[in-house]
């Protein structure tokens, strides 16, 4: 579902911000993390360490849809250096199993792994 461009955005150049949006009873909620914190597992899912993200977890408990933006100023996009990707998917927090172990080995401070199954992705820049 993802492509080589997503891998480039996550691994090349300076670290960038990732925005993670969920929908709650009181409206949209957005949290941030870093490109370097995102891992793509063997199934093509995004794994993100969660230290806090309590509102995000609460929102996903009633609506598992998620929207993520990931960007890099160094990776060439549609026309020029700098690109972003808009990702739509389904997500859940896990605190045991292989996805959690993968996150915990790299980020000892993580209380859980946010696991995102990508449904669609598109370049935005």
N, C-alpha and C positions, 0 to 999 in steps of 0.2 A: 504494500500500500504506500509506503514511503519510497523515496527515490534517493539517488546519489546526492542530489542537492541538499536534502535534509542532513545527510551525514556530513557533508562539507560545512554546513552552517554550524553544526554541533562541535566540529573538531578543528576547524581552521581559523587562524587569526586570533584576535583578542576575544576574551570572554564577553558574552552579551547577555542581555536580560531575556527571560522567558516570562510571558504573561499567561496565567491560567485562569479562565473564567468559568464560573458555575452559576446556576440560577437557584435562588432560594425564595422563601415565602416573602421576604422583604425586598426582592429584586436581585439584580446581578451582583456578583461578588468576584473580585479579582485579587489574586496573589501573584507574587513574583518569585522566581528562582533564577539560577544561572545556567547558561548553555552547557557548561562543563559538568553540571550535575545530572544531566539527562543521559540515560543509558538506553540503547536500543537492544532488546533481548533477541534471542534466536527466533522468536515468533513474530518479530517486527513490532512489538509493543514498546511504548515508552515507559521507562521506569524512572521515577523521580523521588528522591528522599524527602520525607516529611518530618520536619522537626516540630512545627506547629500546625498550621493549616486546619485548625479545628472547624472553622466555618465552612471551608471547602468540603471537609469530610461530612459535616452535617448536611450540606446541600446535596451531595452525591447520594446520601441515604434515601432521599426522596425523588431525586431526578439524576440519573447517572450520565446525562449528556454533559460534555465538556468542550470548551473551545480553547485552543492554545495558539499563541503566536510566538514564533522563534525567529530571530533576525541576526544578521551579521553585516557589518559595514565592509568587511574585507572580501567576502565571497561575491563573485560576479552574479548578478541577477538577470532579469529579463533583458536589460539593455546596458547597465553600467555596474561598476562595483557597488556593492550593497544590495542585499536581498532579504526578504522576509518570507515566512511561510505561515499560512493560516491552516490550522488542523482542527477538524471536527472529529469527535469520537465518543467513546463510552469509557467510564473510569470507575475505579474502586480503590479503596485503601486496604492493604493487606499487612498483617503483622506476623505472618508465619509463611513457611513454604519457600520455594526456590526464588521467587521474585524478591521477597523480603531479605533472604540470605544474600543475594547479589548486592542489594542496596546496603545492607548492614556491614558487609565486608569492606566497602569503600567509604561509607559515611557512618562512622561508629555512633554519631549523635542522633541518627535517624530513629524515630519511634515507630515508623511505618514506611511502606513503599506505596506511592501513588502509581497505579498501573493503568496506562491509557491504551486502549485498543483503537487504532486509527481507522476511521471510516472514510474520510476524504482528506485530501491535502492539496493546496494550490500555492504557487508563488504569488506574492503580492507586490513585489518590487522588481 
